[in-house]
Amino acid sequence: MKAAKHRVGVDVDGVLANYTECYLNAIRAATNRNIPKDWAPAQWDLDEALGLTKSEKKAVYALMEMPGVAQRINPYPDAVAGIKKLVEIADVFLVTSPVKESPTWCFDRTKWVKKHFGEELADSIDFTGHKYTFAADLFVDDKPTNCEEWQEAWPEGKALLWTANYSVAILHDRLTHVQDWEQVARWVAMAPPTRYKPVIRED
């Protein structure tokens, strides 16, 4: 009997979608700040890295909350091919935090996933700001605190910190780093047998 696939939760923004690029463009438009195109923050929190004021953040989010924004974010170059390979060996779900004040964010994100990653993943999205509630064998996210919280909630699983351009120089000794989809696949291959039943995606 063929072994069941491992369940893997994957973050979207910062792992699949270049949210940083989109957000920096919104900052430039809302604040007239001259941020170089090659600027890379040294931490996850862009607002803190740039020292945005309360009024600047409000203006930026007014743009990010507009309908359609989540459909216009560019995927990272290797994301589509990486996920395509991952779904061959794992039961993949997308675990993503919505922009709460946007009236269409979840709809737009679902359309975006369907366009770039296909119908099956568009039917496998968990919208939540509390990612530690998602049960899986492995969990991939670019935010260190999300990985820490998830690992604490699911000690038998494996949280993988996606090393983004803004965190490559930051050490997180308690977390397992991954830099590409081949490394994620290797961790899936090394994981103990899954404890979860496969999800049958049929209407």
C-alpha positions as CSV (number, residue, x, y, z in Angstrom):
1,M,0.0,0.0,0.0
2,K,1.3,3.4,-1.0
3,A,2.2,5.6,2.0
4,A,0.1,8.7,2.5
5,K,1.6,12.0,1.5
6,H,2.8,14.4,4.3
7,R,0.7,17.4,5.0
8,V,2.6,20.6,4.4
9,G,1.4,24.1,5.2
10,V,3.1,26.9,3.2
11,D,2.9,30.6,3.8
12,V,2.2,32.8,0.8
13,D,3.5,36.3,1.3
14,G,7.3,36.3,1.5
15,V,7.5,32.7,0.4
16,L,5.4,32.5,-2.8
17,A,4.4,36.1,-3.4
18,N,6.7,39.0,-3.4
19,Y,4.7,41.0,-0.9
20,T,7.8,43.1,-0.1
21,E,8.0,44.5,-3.6
22,C,4.3,45.4,-3.6
23,Y,4.4,46.9,-0.1
24,L,7.5,49.0,-0.9
25,N,5.8,50.4,-4.0
26,A,2.8,51.3,-1.8
27,I,5.2,53.1,0.6
28,R,6.8,55.0,-2.3
29,A,3.4,56.1,-3.6
30,A,1.9,57.0,-0.3
31,T,4.9,58.8,1.3
32,N,7.1,59.9,-1.6
33,R,10.0,58.3,0.1
34,N,12.9,57.6,-2.3
35,I,13.5,53.9,-1.6
36,P,16.1,52.4,-4.0
37,K,14.8,49.5,-6.1
38,D,17.6,47.2,-4.7
39,W,17.0,48.1,-1.1
40,A,16.5,45.0,1.1
41,P,15.3,45.3,4.7
42,A,17.4,43.6,7.4
43,Q,14.3,42.4,9.3
44,W,10.8,41.0,8.7
45,D,8.9,44.2,9.8
46,L,9.1,46.7,6.9
47,D,7.4,49.5,8.9
48,E,10.0,49.2,11.6
49,A,12.9,48.8,9.2
50,L,11.9,52.1,7.5
51,G,10.7,53.9,10.7
52,L,7.3,54.7,9.2
53,T,5.2,57.1,11.2
54,K,1.6,56.2,12.3
55,S,0.2,58.5,9.6
56,E,2.5,57.0,6.9
57,K,1.4,53.5,7.8
58,K,-2.2,54.5,7.6
59,A,-1.7,56.0,4.1
60,V,0.2,52.9,3.0
61,Y,-2.5,50.5,4.2
62,A,-5.2,52.6,2.5
63,L,-3.5,51.6,-0.8
64,M,-2.9,48.0,0.2
65,E,-6.5,47.5,1.2
66,M,-7.8,48.6,-2.2
67,P,-9.7,45.9,-4.2
68,G,-7.5,43.9,-6.5
69,V,-4.2,44.4,-4.9
70,A,-3.7,40.8,-3.9
71,Q,-4.1,39.8,-7.6
72,R,-1.3,42.1,-8.7
73,I,1.5,40.8,-6.5
74,N,4.2,39.1,-8.4
75,P,5.1,35.5,-7.5
76,Y,8.8,34.8,-6.9
77,P,10.6,33.4,-10.0
78,D,11.1,29.9,-8.5
79,A,7.8,29.6,-6.6
80,V,5.6,28.1,-9.3
81,A,8.1,25.4,-10.3
82,G,8.9,24.7,-6.6
83,I,5.3,24.2,-5.6
84,K,4.6,22.1,-8.6
85,K,7.3,19.7,-7.5
86,L,6.2,19.8,-3.9
87,V,2.6,18.8,-4.6
88,E,3.9,15.7,-6.3
89,I,5.3,14.4,-2.9
90,A,3.2,16.2,-0.3
91,D,-0.4,17.3,0.5
92,V,0.1,21.0,0.2
93,F,-2.0,23.7,1.8
94,L,-1.5,27.5,1.7
95,V,-1.7,29.1,5.1
96,T,-1.9,32.9,4.8
97,S,-2.9,36.0,6.8
98,P,-5.4,38.2,5.0
99,V,-5.3,42.0,5.0
100,K,-8.2,42.3,7.4
101,E,-9.6,45.7,6.3
102,S,-9.5,44.8,2.6
103,P,-13.0,43.9,1.4
104,T,-11.7,41.6,-1.4
105,W,-8.3,40.4,-0.2
106,C,-9.4,36.7,0.3
107,F,-11.2,36.7,-3.0
108,D,-8.3,38.3,-4.8
109,R,-5.8,36.0,-3.2
110,T,-7.8,32.9,-4.2
111,K,-7.9,34.2,-7.8
112,W,-4.1,34.8,-7.7
113,V,-3.4,31.3,-6.4
114,K,-5.7,29.8,-9.1
115,K,-3.9,31.8,-11.8
116,H,-0.4,30.9,-10.8
117,F,-0.7,27.6,-9.0
118,G,-3.9,26.0,-10.2
119,E,-7.4,25.0,-9.1
120,E,-6.3,22.4,-6.5
121,L,-4.3,24.9,-4.4
122,A,-6.9,27.5,-4.8
123,D,-9.2,25.1,-3.0
124,S,-6.6,24.5,-0.3
125,I,-6.1,27.9,1.3
126,D,-6.4,28.5,5.0
127,F,-6.9,32.2,5.7
128,T,-5.8,32.9,9.3
129,G,-3.6,35.2,11.3
130,H,-3.1,32.4,13.8
131,K,-1.0,30.1,11.7
132,Y,-0.1,27.9,14.7
133,T,-3.6,26.5,14.6
134,F,-3.0,24.7,11.3
135,A,-2.2,21.1,11.8
136,A,0.5,19.6,9.5
137,D,3.7,17.5,9.4
138,L,5.7,20.5,8.2
139,F,5.1,24.2,8.0
140,V,7.0,26.8,5.9
141,D,7.0,30.5,6.7
142,D,9.3,33.5,6.4
143,K,8.3,35.1,9.7
144,P,10.4,33.7,12.6
145,T,7.7,34.2,15.2
146,N,5.2,32.3,13.1
147,C,7.6,29.4,12.9
148,E,8.3,29.5,16.6
149,E,4.6,29.5,17.5
150,W,3.8,26.7,15.1
151,Q,6.7,24.6,16.4
152,E,5.6,25.0,20.0
153,A,2.0,24.1,19.1
154,W,3.1,21.0,17.0
155,P,6.3,19.7,18.6
156,E,6.1,16.5,16.6
157,G,6.2,18.4,13.3
158,K,8.9,20.5,11.7
159,A,8.7,24.3,11.2
160,L,10.9,25.5,8.3
161,L,12.0,29.2,8.3
162,W,12.1,30.4,4.7
163,T,15.2,32.5,4.5
164,A,14.3,35.6,2.6
165,N,16.5,38.5,1.4
166,Y,15.6,40.5,4.5
167,S,16.5,37.8,7.1
168,V,19.5,36.0,5.6
169,A,21.9,37.7,8.0
170,I,19.7,37.1,11.1
171,L,20.4,33.9,13.1
172,H,17.5,32.0,14.6
173,D,19.2,29.2,16.5
174,R,15.9,27.5,17.5
175,L,14.6,27.3,13.9
176,T,15.4,25.2,10.9
177,H,16.3,27.3,7.8
178,V,15.5,26.5,4.2
179,Q,16.6,28.5,1.2
180,D,15.0,26.7,-1.7
181,W,12.3,24.2,-2.6
182,E,14.8,21.3,-2.9
183,Q,15.6,21.7,0.8
184,V,11.9,21.7,1.6
185,A,11.5,18.5,-0.4
186,R,14.4,16.9,1.5
187,W,12.8,17.7,4.8
188,V,9.5,16.1,3.6
189,A,11.4,13.0,2.5
190,M,13.0,12.7,6.0
191,A,9.8,13.3,8.0
192,P,8.3,10.4,9.9
193,P,5.0,8.9,8.5
194,T,2.2,11.4,8.4
195,R,-0.4,11.4,11.2
196,Y,-3.1,13.0,9.0
197,K,-5.6,11.6,6.6
198,P,-5.3,12.8,3.0
199,V,-7.8,15.4,2.0
200,I,-10.0,14.3,-1.0
201,R,-10.5,17.4,-3.1
202,E,-13.8,16.7,-4.9
203,D,-16.9,18.8,-5.3
